[in-house]
Amino acid sequence: MEGRAIRILGIDDVAIFKAIRLEALRTEPAAFASTVGDWEALSDDEWRRRLVDGPVLVALKQGEPVGMMGLSRQRASKMVHRATLIMVYVRRSERAAAMPRLC
């Protein structure tokens, strides 16, 4: 797994977020409620806001984004320890690489 990392995107990572999110929407449109057009129309400020609203994690392979997932945190005081997994995507070529070998 050399050259692979998973990290939380920060407010300055808009370009990384855009690249992997738009790739996800283009290659797997049926998997998402949003369309690529919805997201292409967003301003950079809106992209940044979405990074701040809930953590977005990105999978990197040799510095290139190959997957992502977002979390939507619960806001109620008794539920702040919970989140819903959203925006999940892994590039098709990387899906088998992440699976453990059974034999």
C-alpha atoms as an extended CHARMM CRD file, in Angstrom:
* protein
*
       103  EXT
         1         1  MET       CA              0.0000000000        0.0000000000        0.0000000000  PROA      1               0.0000000000
         2         2  GLU       CA              2.9870000000        2.2600000000       -0.5390000000  PROA      2               0.0000000000
         3         3  GLY       CA              2.0890000000        5.7580000000       -1.7080000000  PROA      3               0.0000000000
         4         4  ARG       CA             -1.4520000000        5.5470000000       -0.3120000000  PROA      4               0.0000000000
         5         5  ALA       CA             -2.9820000000        7.7940000000        2.3230000000  PROA      5               0.0000000000
         6         6  ILE       CA             -6.3360000000        8.8480000000        3.6970000000  PROA      6               0.0000000000
         7         7  ARG       CA             -6.7360000000       12.3300000000        5.0840000000  PROA      7               0.0000000000
         8         8  ILE       CA             -9.3490000000       14.8860000000        6.0430000000  PROA      8               0.0000000000
         9         9  LEU       CA             -9.6070000000       17.7320000000        3.5670000000  PROA      9               0.0000000000
        10        10  GLY       CA             -9.1630000000       21.2510000000        4.8550000000  PROA      10              0.0000000000
        11        11  ILE       CA            -10.5850000000       24.5240000000        3.6160000000  PROA      11              0.0000000000
        12        12  ASP       CA             -7.5870000000       24.9930000000        1.2920000000  PROA      12              0.0000000000
        13        13  ASP       CA             -8.1920000000       21.6300000000       -0.4220000000  PROA      13              0.0000000000
        14        14  VAL       CA            -11.0070000000       22.7930000000       -2.7050000000  PROA      14              0.0000000000
        15        15  ALA       CA             -9.1630000000       21.6880000000       -5.8680000000  PROA      15              0.0000000000
        16        16  ILE       CA             -8.7630000000       18.1310000000       -4.5300000000  PROA      16              0.0000000000
        17        17  PHE       CA            -12.4030000000       18.0300000000       -3.4070000000  PROA      17              0.0000000000
        18        18  LYS       CA            -13.6430000000       19.3320000000       -6.7760000000  PROA      18              0.0000000000
        19        19  ALA       CA            -11.5460000000       16.8450000000       -8.7350000000  PROA      19              0.0000000000
        20        20  ILE       CA            -12.7420000000       13.7290000000       -6.9200000000  PROA      20              0.0000000000
        21        21  ARG       CA            -16.3560000000       14.8650000000       -6.3850000000  PROA      21              0.0000000000
        22        22  LEU       CA            -16.8640000000       15.7820000000      -10.0440000000  PROA      22              0.0000000000
        23        23  GLU       CA            -15.1660000000       12.5430000000      -11.1260000000  PROA      23              0.0000000000
        24        24  ALA       CA            -17.5650000000       10.6060000000       -8.8990000000  PROA      24              0.0000000000
        25        25  LEU       CA            -20.6130000000       12.3640000000      -10.3070000000  PROA      25              0.0000000000
        26        26  ARG       CA            -19.4540000000       11.8690000000      -13.8970000000  PROA      26              0.0000000000
        27        27  THR       CA            -18.4890000000        8.1990000000      -13.6340000000  PROA      27              0.0000000000
        28        28  GLU       CA            -21.2140000000        6.9450000000      -11.2690000000  PROA      28              0.0000000000
        29        29  PRO       CA            -24.1730000000        9.3420000000      -11.7300000000  PROA      29              0.0000000000
        30        30  ALA       CA            -26.7600000000        6.7870000000      -10.5990000000  PROA      30              0.0000000000
        31        31  ALA       CA            -25.0570000000        6.4890000000       -7.1980000000  PROA      31              0.0000000000
        32        32  PHE       CA            -25.7620000000       10.0910000000       -6.1610000000  PROA      32              0.0000000000
        33        33  ALA       CA            -28.8010000000       12.2980000000       -5.6220000000  PROA      33              0.0000000000
        34        34  SER       CA            -26.9160000000       15.3140000000       -7.0310000000  PROA      34              0.0000000000
        35        35  THR       CA            -25.8890000000       15.8200000000      -10.6340000000  PROA      35              0.0000000000
        36        36  VAL       CA            -22.5340000000       16.9180000000      -11.9590000000  PROA      36              0.0000000000
        37        37  GLY       CA            -24.2680000000       20.0860000000      -13.1880000000  PROA      37              0.0000000000
        38        38  ASP       CA            -25.4550000000       20.8850000000       -9.6550000000  PROA      38              0.0000000000
        39        39  TRP       CA            -21.8870000000       20.8050000000       -8.3610000000  PROA      39              0.0000000000
        40        40  GLU       CA            -20.2030000000       22.4420000000      -11.3580000000  PROA      40              0.0000000000
        41        41  ALA       CA            -22.4130000000       25.4920000000      -10.7660000000  PROA      41              0.0000000000
        42        42  LEU       CA            -21.1260000000       25.9930000000       -7.1920000000  PROA      42              0.0000000000
        43        43  SER       CA            -18.8260000000       28.8720000000       -6.3590000000  PROA      43              0.0000000000
        44        44  ASP       CA            -15.4830000000       28.1810000000       -4.6930000000  PROA      44              0.0000000000
        45        45  ASP       CA            -16.9330000000       29.6860000000       -1.5070000000  PROA      45              0.0000000000
        46        46  GLU       CA            -19.7270000000       27.1000000000       -1.5710000000  PROA      46              0.0000000000
        47        47  TRP       CA            -17.2190000000       24.2840000000       -2.1050000000  PROA      47              0.0000000000
        48        48  ARG       CA            -15.2780000000       25.5690000000        0.9340000000  PROA      48              0.0000000000
        49        49  ARG       CA            -18.4630000000       25.7750000000        3.0010000000  PROA      49              0.0000000000
        50        50  ARG       CA            -19.2180000000       22.1410000000        2.2460000000  PROA      50              0.0000000000
        51        51  LEU       CA            -15.7360000000       21.1670000000        3.4180000000  PROA      51              0.0000000000
        52        52  VAL       CA            -16.3330000000       23.0390000000        6.6890000000  PROA      52              0.0000000000
        53        53  ASP       CA            -19.8910000000       21.7430000000        7.2740000000  PROA      53              0.0000000000
        54        54  GLY       CA            -18.8940000000       18.1180000000        7.5460000000  PROA      54              0.0000000000
        55        55  PRO       CA            -15.5970000000       16.3720000000        7.2730000000  PROA      55              0.0000000000
        56        56  VAL       CA            -14.6720000000       15.0620000000        3.8530000000  PROA      56              0.0000000000
        57        57  LEU       CA            -12.0000000000       12.3750000000        3.7450000000  PROA      57              0.0000000000
        58        58  VAL       CA            -10.0460000000       11.6340000000        0.6130000000  PROA      58              0.0000000000
        59        59  ALA       CA             -8.1020000000        8.5510000000       -0.4020000000  PROA      59              0.0000000000
        60        60  LEU       CA             -4.8670000000        9.4400000000       -2.1680000000  PROA      60              0.0000000000
        61        61  LYS       CA             -2.6410000000        7.2250000000       -4.2820000000  PROA      61              0.0000000000
        62        62  GLN       CA              0.7430000000        8.8120000000       -4.9200000000  PROA      62              0.0000000000
        63        63  GLY       CA             -0.8180000000       12.2170000000       -4.2130000000  PROA      63              0.0000000000
        64        64  GLU       CA             -3.7680000000       11.7810000000       -6.6060000000  PROA      64              0.0000000000
        65        65  PRO       CA             -7.3160000000       11.5590000000       -5.2170000000  PROA      65              0.0000000000
        66        66  VAL       CA             -8.8610000000        8.1440000000       -5.9450000000  PROA      66              0.0000000000
        67        67  GLY       CA            -11.7200000000        8.0820000000       -3.4530000000  PROA      67              0.0000000000
        68        68  MET       CA            -13.6970000000       10.1370000000       -0.9900000000  PROA      68              0.0000000000
        69        69  MET       CA            -16.3600000000       10.0270000000        1.6510000000  PROA      69              0.0000000000
        70        70  GLY       CA            -18.1910000000       12.6840000000        3.5620000000  PROA      70              0.0000000000
        71        71  LEU       CA            -19.8010000000       12.7050000000        6.9740000000  PROA      71              0.0000000000
        72        72  SER       CA            -22.8850000000       14.6450000000        7.9650000000  PROA      72              0.0000000000
        73        73  ARG       CA            -22.6790000000       15.2380000000       11.6940000000  PROA      73              0.0000000000
        74        74  GLN       CA            -25.7480000000       15.2330000000       13.8910000000  PROA      74              0.0000000000
        75        75  ARG       CA            -26.3800000000       18.6230000000       15.5300000000  PROA      75              0.0000000000
        76        76  ALA       CA            -28.6550000000       17.7310000000       18.4730000000  PROA      76              0.0000000000
        77        77  SER       CA            -26.7450000000       17.8060000000       21.7790000000  PROA      77              0.0000000000
        78        78  LYS       CA            -27.5240000000       14.1720000000       22.5850000000  PROA      78              0.0000000000
        79        79  MET       CA            -26.5030000000       13.0660000000       19.0980000000  PROA      79              0.0000000000
        80        80  VAL       CA            -23.2470000000       14.9750000000       18.4510000000  PROA      80              0.0000000000
        81        81  HSD       CA            -21.2840000000       11.7290000000       18.6630000000  PROA      81              0.0000000000
        82        82  ARG       CA            -23.1220000000       10.4040000000       15.5890000000  PROA      82              0.0000000000
        83        83  ALA       CA            -22.7350000000       11.0410000000       11.8760000000  PROA      83              0.0000000000
        84        84  THR       CA            -24.1960000000        9.7580000000        8.6320000000  PROA      84              0.0000000000
        85        85  LEU       CA            -21.8810000000        8.5210000000        5.9120000000  PROA      85              0.0000000000
        86        86  ILE       CA            -22.4850000000       10.3840000000        2.6300000000  PROA      86              0.0000000000
        87        87  MET       CA            -20.7510000000       11.0050000000       -0.7130000000  PROA      87              0.0000000000
        88        88  VAL       CA            -18.9300000000        7.6730000000       -0.8680000000  PROA      88              0.0000000000
        89        89  TYR       CA            -16.8530000000        6.9860000000       -3.9660000000  PROA      89              0.0000000000
        90        90  VAL       CA            -13.7820000000        4.9360000000       -4.8890000000  PROA      90              0.0000000000
        91        91  ARG       CA            -12.3940000000        4.9550000000       -8.4050000000  PROA      91              0.0000000000
        92        92  ARG       CA            -13.2400000000        1.6420000000      -10.0770000000  PROA      92              0.0000000000
        93        93  SER       CA             -9.5850000000        0.7720000000      -10.7000000000  PROA      93              0.0000000000
        94        94  GLU       CA             -8.9130000000        1.0530000000       -6.9670000000  PROA      94              0.0000000000
        95        95  ARG       CA            -11.8800000000       -0.9300000000       -5.6600000000  PROA      95              0.0000000000
        96        96  ALA       CA            -10.3030000000       -4.3660000000       -5.8800000000  PROA      96              0.0000000000
        97        97  ALA       CA             -7.0220000000       -3.0200000000       -4.4750000000  PROA      97              0.0000000000
        98        98  ALA       CA             -8.7870000000       -2.1250000000       -1.2370000000  PROA      98              0.0000000000
        99        99  MET       CA            -10.3330000000       -5.5730000000       -0.7830000000  PROA      99              0.0000000000
       100       100  PRO       CA             -8.4250000000       -8.0920000000        1.3370000000  PROA      100             0.0000000000
       101       101  ARG       CA             -7.4420000000      -11.2970000000       -0.3870000000  PROA      101             0.0000000000
       102       102  LEU       CA             -9.3500000000      -14.2820000000        0.9390000000  PROA      102             0.0000000000
       103       103  CYS       CA             -6.9460000000      -16.9550000000       -0.3090000000  PROA      103             0.0000000000
